[in-house]
């Protein structure tokens, strides 16, 4: 399984925090929509704990 680098994950989270949608974030960062959701879930889980 391929893993995203920390830099790529932080880029995705940064774009999401700027208020972009998941689809727009996938387009801006040139990643798949499901790939955008993975770090989003990770951050969301850490926020709830």
C-alpha positions as CSV (number, residue, x, y, z in Angstrom):
1,X,0.0,0.0,0.0
2,X,1.3,3.5,-0.8
3,X,1.6,6.0,2.0
4,X,1.4,9.7,1.7
5,X,4.3,11.7,3.0
6,X,3.8,14.0,6.0
7,X,4.4,17.0,3.7
8,X,1.6,15.8,1.3
9,X,-0.8,15.1,4.2
10,X,-0.1,18.5,5.6
11,X,-0.7,20.1,2.2
12,X,-4.1,18.4,2.0
13,X,-5.1,19.4,5.5
14,X,-4.0,23.0,4.8
15,X,-6.1,23.2,1.7
16,X,-9.1,21.8,3.6
17,X,-8.6,24.3,6.4
18,X,-8.7,27.1,3.9
19,X,-12.4,26.2,3.3
20,X,-12.2,24.1,0.2
21,X,-14.4,21.1,-0.4
22,X,-13.0,17.6,-0.6
23,X,-13.5,17.6,-4.3
24,X,-11.7,20.9,-4.8
25,X,-8.9,19.8,-2.5
26,X,-8.4,16.6,-4.5
27,X,-8.2,18.8,-7.7
28,X,-5.8,21.4,-6.1
29,X,-3.5,18.8,-4.6
30,X,-3.7,16.4,-7.6
31,X,-4.9,13.4,-5.5
32,X,-7.9,11.1,-5.5
33,X,-10.9,12.0,-3.4
34,X,-10.5,8.9,-1.2
35,X,-6.9,9.9,-0.6
36,X,-8.1,13.3,0.7
37,X,-10.5,11.6,3.1
38,X,-7.9,9.5,4.8
39,X,-5.8,12.3,6.4
40,X,-9.1,14.2,7.1
41,X,-10.4,11.2,9.1
42,X,-7.0,11.0,10.9
43,X,-7.1,14.6,12.0
44,X,-10.8,14.4,12.9
45,X,-10.2,11.4,15.1
46,X,-7.3,13.1,16.9
47,X,-9.5,16.2,17.4
48,X,-12.2,14.2,19.1
49,X,-9.8,12.4,21.5
